Amino acid sequence: MNRPVLSSDKLSPEVVAYIAGYHQKTVNEVSNAIATNKIVVVGMGINPFVKKARAALTEAGVAFKYLEYGNYFSLWKPRLAIKMWSGWPTYPQVFVDGKLIGGYKETVAALKAGTIAN
């Protein structure tokens, strides 16, 4: 990954342990869904881009697993853990065949290109 990340030698052992356990149950739930489903959309309520991505997949007849974590007013820490884990800064996060392809814009582009199919 080309995104700069603070080097592990710049983190105390306590910080490393805290990061490793930060909402690990949520991260494991997302990871397991990605491992057992062809297409996974991770999102949040109220966000219009999550709704648009799900609608685009549904209109294309593509089956997907949807995981929702709160909205703008709740569950921000579990969503932060997912962002830290994936490296993607926004929602939705769309995974195809185990790979993060991006959000709404990238999902629509993949549908148009024919790279997403059941």
N, C-alpha and C positions, 0 to 999 in steps of 0.2 A: 504494500500500500504506500502511495506517495504522500499521503497526508501526514504532516508532522505530528508525532505523538511524543509526549514526555518520556524520555528514556527511563527504563526500569531502574537504572542505577541512581536516578534522581528521586526515587520514591522510597519512603521508609517501609520497612516490613509491615508495619501496622496499616499503612495506606494500601499496600498490595493486597493484604488480607481483606480489608474493607471493600475494595473494588471487586475482588473475586467473589465476594458473597452478596454484593449489592443486588437485592431483589432477584436472587438466583432462581427462585421458583418460577418467576415470570419468564426469565431468559430460557430456562429449561423447557417450559411449556411451548414457547415459540420454536425453539430448536427441534423439539420432538414433532411438532406439527409440520415443519419443513421437511423433516426426514421421512414422514409418512404420507405426505400429500404432494401431488404434482405441482399445484399452485396454491400459495398461501398469501392472503392479504392481511397485513397487520395494520389496524387502524384505531380510530377513536371516534366517539360520537360527536356530532355537531359539525365536524370538519367537512366542508363541501368537496374537497378533493378526494377524500376517502369514499364518499358517496358516489362521486363521478367514476372513480376507478372500478368500484363494484358494479355500477350500472353498465359500464363499457364491457366488462367481462361477461355479465349476464346477457346483454344484447347480442354478444358474439356467440353465445351458447357454450361458453367455457365454464366448466365446473371449477369451484375453488373453495378452500377452507378460509373462513373469516374469523379472525381473533380481534376482539375489541377491548381496549383498555381505557375505560373512563371517557372523559371529555375535557374541555378546557378548564373545568372546575373540579375535576377529581382524577385521582390515580396518576398524577404527573410523575411521581417517583418511579413507578414501574415502567412508564413510557420512556423516562430518561435512561433507565437500565437497558432497555432494548436499543435505544439510540447509541449508547456507549458500546454495546456489544456489536451492533451491525456497522457502525460508522456512518449511517445515513441520518441526516439531521432532521428530517420531516416525516410526516405521515400523509398518505399510506406508505408502507414498505411492502413491496410486492416481490415475492420469491417464486421463481419458476425452476423446476427441476433442481431444487436446492441452492439456486443462485439468486442473490439479490439483484433484480433488474432496475430498481429505482422506485419512483412514485407514479403518480397519475400520468404525467406527460410521457414517461418512458413506457408505461403500460399501453397507452393508446398507440404509440409508435410501434411497439412490438406486435400489437394486434393488426395494424395496417400492413406491417412487413410479413405477417404470417408466421412469426416465430413463436407465437403462443397458440396452442391448440390442445384439445383434450387428448 
